[in-house]
Amino acid sequence: ALVYALVSRGAVVLAEHSCAAYGNFIPVSRIILERIPPQDARMSYSYDKYLFLIYALRSRGREVAPPLTLVHSLVRSFVRSRRYAFHYIVTQGLTFLVMSEETYSRRNAFAFLEDICDRFMAMFPAAQIQSANAFAMNNDFAPVLSNQMVLHRPTETLPAPDSPRCAFLARLTSLLPAALDM
């Protein structure tokens, strides 16, 4: 699934949207934005929540031994951690970035990015984009990001007609009317 998306001009975020209630993906995305070269490109990065958390603690000068509660929460975080991927397209000085679960296909992630790139360019004139302050387009474009993230959500694949799962579902469906009459 898609978790977070943004549009930026260099490191200046113009619009963003998140489908997640919590996570450290915003600071991670800012670090990635700082490292993306300005040339037109498309790229993907893998990201492990636990490894980034350790890196973030070290980069903020907290090399001293963390309290036991923090170590415990890091271990719990590691056990429950998911792997994510950041995909981005840089075009005309703009970066279109999306964070997805690692299982989400690269092809679909780049299809999403191309879609929001086209929509963003159609919605805002170049002069407005070049002079915009941080989050200047957020009110107008965050809903577009939200809608497109929903539309690009993967659909659940149906079982093959001859699979045991399909046979089980067919049997279950045939029993349902009798069960409802009880």
PEHUVEN-V661347 format. One record per run of one state. SS is the DSSP state (helix for helix, strand for strand, loop for the rest). FROM is the first residue (numbers start at 0). TO is the last residue. Records with the same first field share a line. If there is no record, write none. Layout:
SS: FROM-TO, FROM-TO
This chain:
loop: 0-0, 9-10, 18-23, 35-39, 59-66, 80-81, 91-92, 101-104, 123-124, 131-136, 151-162, 181-181
strand: 1-8, 11-17, 40-47, 82-90, 93-100
helix: 24-34, 48-58, 67-79, 105-122, 125-130, 137-150, 163-180
